[in-house]
Amino acid sequence: MPLDGGEFEALFRAHQAVVYAWIARMVRDRTAAEDLTVETFWRVWKHRSTYDSSRPFAPWVRRIATRVALDHLRHAPRLVELTVAPSAVDAPYAEQRQLQARLETALHSLPAKFQAVAVLSLIEEEPVEQIAQALDIPVATVKTRRARALQLLRRKLESMGVKP
């Protein structure tokens, strides 16, 4: 049974914050997450005829949100490395900011499928089962992509002069 306007509005109100939080954790950009949340619910509305109301809505919308976020990650411009010149006054803080910038650069340089798993698994510490369900891939694939992402991150950080 497809969603009607009233049901859609109720589902939107009930799930909007959770979808936004999920996307924000994946893309690490609040402004983009807002736009992608709107895109997610646009896709829900557009494909409402394919929704099976006998099944839970949350996993279905999470899969859509994940696909929207992955599409964004695949097509978003890669960040360039930021360099922060340490000052004599706050050298430890400046070094920490520089290290953080390098880590973000390395993370954003990963292919989207590895980046999504790395963010959700390593940074957000989501359970592999939940990541697998959201990405619609087997748990073993999540573990493999996490290991590959770590390997790629180590290489990238070493090339930037950071000892992981």
N, C-alpha and C positions, 0 to 999 in steps of 0.2 A: 504494500500500500504506500504510495508516494506521500511525501509531506505536503500539507497545505500551508498557507501563509501563517495561520495562528500557531500551528505546531512548530514551524520553522522559527518563528520569533521566540517562542518559549525555549527551544533548544539553543538558539543563539544566546539568549540571556543566561542560560544555565551553563554554557560551555565556553563563552567568549574569553573569560579570564584564564581558564586552563589552557586553551589553545594558544593564546598570546604568550603565556609563560613558556609553553613547550617550544614554540617557534623562537622566542627570544633566547632561550638556552642554546638552540642550535645555531642561530645566525650571529649571536653576540652583538646585536645592534637593535636598540629599542625602536628607533624610527622605522627601520626596515621591518621589524616584527609587527608593528602596527599595520603597515601596508599589507604584509603577508597574511595577517589574520583576516583582514577584509577579503583578500584574494581567496583564502581558504573557504570562507563562508559564501563567497560568490560561487565557488565551485560546488559547494554543498547544494546551494539552490539550483544551480544549473543541472546537476546530476541527481536531483531529488527523486526522480522516477526510478533510480537504481537502488535506492535505500530500502532495505528489508526491515520494516518496523518490528518484526519479531526478534530482531537481534539488537544488542546494545548499540547506542549511538556513539558513545565515547571512543571505542576503538576505531570505528569507521571514520570519524572526523579527525582522529589523531593520524591515521594513515594519510588522509588527504593533506593535513597540515604538514606532515613530514615530506610528502612529495613536493609541496609548494616550497618548503624551506630548501630542499635539495636542489630544486630548479634554480632557486635564487643563488645558492652557493656555487652552482655550476656556471652561472652566467655573470655573477658579480665580479667586478674588477678586482684583481689581486692587489693587496696592499703592498706598498713599497716599504722597505725597512726605514724605520725612524731612527735618527741618531740624536742622542741627547748628550750635550757636552756637560760633563760633571763640573760643578763649581767647587771652589775651595770650602764654601760654607756648608753645603749639604751633599758632599761627595757620596756617602753611603746611599742616600735617597736617590740621587741622580743615577748611580750605578744600578740600583734596583729598578728604576723606571726604564733604563736602557735595556736591562735584561728582560723585563716584561714586554717591552716593544719587540725585542728579538723573538721572544716566545710567540707573541701574537703573529708576527710576520711568518714564522715557521709554520704555525698552525694554519694560517690562511693560504699558505702555499700548497697544502695538501689537496689532492683531488677531492671533490665533494663527497664521494661515498666514504672516504677515509676520514675526512674532516668531521662529518656528522657523527660517526661512531666515536671518534676521539673526543669530541666535545661532550657528547652524552655520557660516555663511559668514564673518561679520565677526569674531566672537569666537573661535570654535573653529578657524577657517580650514580647514574641510573643503573638499575639491574639489567644484566644482559638479556634477560627474558623480555623485559619491557621494551628494550631497544629493538630486539628482533621482531616483536609484534608490530611496533610502530613502523619499522622499515620494511616489514613484510618479507623478512629473510630468516633463514635458520639461525639458531643460537650459535652454532659452530662458525657460521659466516661472520657473525658479529665478533667472535673471539679472534678469528683470523684477521679481520680488518683492523681490529684494535692492535694486534701485534704488528701488523704491517705499518700502521700509522705511527706507532712508537719507533719502529726502525727508521722510517722516513724522517720523523722529527729529529731523531738523534743525528742522522746524517746532515740535515739542514742546519741544526744548531752547531755542529762541529765545523761546518763550512763557514759559519759566522763567527767562529772563534769562541764559542761557548762550550764548556765541558759539561755535558749532561750527566 
